[in-house]
Structures are given as C-alpha cells and as structure tokens.
Amino acid sequence: MHLQETDDYLNVLTTVPDNWTEFGSQALNYAMEKLKSGDSEFGWWTYLPIHKGENKLIGSSGYKGNPNENGEVEIGYEIKSEYRNKGLATELVKVLVQNAFNFETVNTVQAHTLGEVNRSTKILSKSGFQMTNEIENKENGTLWKWELKREG
C-alpha cells in the first residue's frame, strides 16, 4: 500500500460502495474547505484506501492538518466493516506513519481512540504506538491519546 493524493485515486476508481464510510462526510467536507482556503496543508488531509484486487474504495484515512510547531501530526483512519480483520487497517496505519516520517519536520505521529480496548487500540499497539494520555471529551467521553515517536 502507498499513499497518493485524493484526486489521483478518484481518477482510477471504478467502484464506490454505498456506506463506504461510517464517519460520514463531515471530515471530508472539513478537509475540502481547508484545502480550498489556500492553507499550506496540501498533502496533510485525506487519503482514500483502495483495495487493489477489487479496485474498490474501502475506507478513508489521512492527517488532521499539517505538523504543529512541535513536529506532531495526528492520523485518522477507517476500513469498511467487511474488510476488517485482514490486516488492512494495520497496513494503512503503517503507511500513514511512514509517509509522515518522510518529512523531517515530523517528530511524532499521534492518534486518538475511545478510552477502552478496541480494534483501533490493538492496531495502534501493533504498529508501535504507546498510549500516553487519557482525555475527557464532552462529545465522546474518555479518549486515549496514542503516540509514536521518530526513531533515532
């Protein structure tokens, strides 16, 4: 798996399944607005994972903006339910991390999960992330913050 900008994926798609995202279009719309505003964040938003064998959109992923002044960038990802438990989300996380660390300005990749053991916590642990903080969130309750620091 490798990352390409969203527009490149859309040019090769043949199948976009119904309900391909559980998170809805709000995150995608927000990313599009940020990109349209002219902010220098191109490349730090949305990537769409395509199942190569089926040439099918199977989720969404990306970054929540470009790295901050401390060199931290946050990832988010989802895989359509029928493609879960096949290692695809772990592969996607590893590619997002590798892509982020290709930029010298990135020191830490972060993610947030619900504050309980779940698929995402297992994926992040398997990918080398450490849970570093517990946060209370008005909308989602307890969240866990995960980090993976650049080696060396």
Secondary structure, 3 states (H helix, E strand, C coil): CCCCCHHHHHHHCCECCCCCCCCCCHHHHHHHHHHHCCCCCCCCCEECCEECCCCEECEEEEECCCCCCCCEEEEEEEECHHHCCCCHHHHHHHHHHHHHHCCCCCCEEEEEEECCCCHHHHHHHHCCCEEEEEEEECCCEEEEEEEEECCC
